[in-house]
Amino acid sequence: MKKVKKVEIRVADLIRELNITQFAFANKTKLRPNAVSNLTRGYVDRISIEHLEKIATAFNIDDMNKLISIVEIEVPDDEKEDEKKA
């Protein structure tokens, strides 16, 4: 196992903290409900700056750590990557 850094979008945490529904979150941020659902479940490969700005503006967020965090996780070693180094 090796340790890698992973970026986590914290929309689900924010929704829980605000005690609102995903639908209310979507309405307030002007994001599509499907986009909010994907962000909440972590089903995103990337997030646009525009989305982050809409969320920050809608909820008066000044600290980006409320929206994004970097965590360390363990993943299996990649044998193919090791073979390239040899």
C-alpha positions as CSV (number, residue, x, y, z in Angstrom):
1,M,0.0,0.0,0.0
2,K,1.1,3.5,-0.7
3,K,-0.2,6.8,0.6
4,V,-1.5,9.4,-1.8
5,K,-3.2,12.8,-1.5
6,K,-6.8,13.1,-2.6
7,V,-8.9,16.3,-3.0
8,E,-12.3,16.0,-1.4
9,I,-15.2,18.3,-2.3
10,R,-17.0,19.1,1.0
11,V,-20.5,20.0,-0.4
12,A,-22.1,17.2,1.6
13,D,-20.6,18.5,4.8
14,L,-21.7,22.0,4.0
15,I,-25.3,20.9,3.2
16,R,-25.4,19.0,6.5
17,E,-24.0,22.0,8.4
18,L,-26.5,24.3,6.9
19,N,-29.3,21.8,7.5
20,I,-30.8,22.2,4.1
21,T,-31.7,19.9,1.2
22,Q,-29.7,19.4,-1.9
23,F,-32.6,21.0,-3.8
24,A,-32.5,24.1,-1.6
25,F,-28.7,24.2,-2.0
26,A,-29.1,24.0,-5.8
27,N,-31.7,26.8,-5.8
28,K,-29.6,29.1,-3.7
29,T,-26.4,28.5,-5.7
30,K,-28.1,28.5,-9.1
31,L,-26.4,25.1,-9.8
32,R,-28.3,22.3,-11.5
33,P,-29.7,19.8,-9.0
34,N,-27.9,17.0,-10.8
35,A,-24.6,18.8,-10.4
36,V,-25.2,19.3,-6.7
37,S,-26.1,15.6,-6.4
38,N,-22.8,14.6,-8.0
39,L,-20.8,17.0,-5.9
40,T,-22.5,15.7,-2.8
41,R,-21.7,12.1,-3.6
42,G,-18.2,12.8,-4.7
43,Y,-18.9,11.8,-8.3
44,V,-16.7,14.5,-9.9
45,D,-13.3,14.4,-11.6
46,R,-13.2,18.2,-11.7
47,I,-15.1,21.2,-10.4
48,S,-15.3,24.6,-12.1
49,I,-14.1,27.8,-10.5
50,E,-17.5,29.2,-11.4
51,H,-19.3,26.5,-9.3
52,L,-17.0,27.2,-6.4
53,E,-17.6,31.0,-6.7
54,K,-21.4,30.4,-6.8
55,I,-21.3,28.3,-3.7
56,A,-19.0,30.8,-1.9
57,T,-21.2,33.7,-2.9
58,A,-24.5,32.1,-2.0
59,F,-23.3,31.1,1.5
60,N,-20.8,33.9,2.2
61,I,-17.9,31.5,2.5
62,D,-14.4,33.2,2.8
63,D,-12.4,30.0,3.7
64,M,-11.9,27.6,0.8
65,N,-11.3,24.8,3.4
66,K,-15.1,24.8,3.9
67,L,-15.4,23.6,0.3
68,I,-12.3,21.6,-0.5
69,S,-9.9,19.6,1.7
70,I,-6.9,17.4,0.9
71,V,-6.8,14.1,2.6
72,E,-4.2,11.3,2.6
73,I,-5.5,7.8,1.7
74,E,-3.9,4.4,1.2
75,V,-4.1,2.7,-2.2
76,P,-2.7,-0.5,-3.5
77,D,0.8,-0.3,-5.1
78,D,0.5,-0.1,-8.9
79,E,2.6,-2.9,-10.3
80,K,2.6,-1.4,-13.8
81,E,4.1,1.9,-12.4
82,D,6.8,-0.1,-10.6
83,E,7.6,-2.0,-13.9
84,K,8.1,1.3,-15.7
85,K,10.8,2.4,-13.2
86,A,12.7,-0.9,-13.6
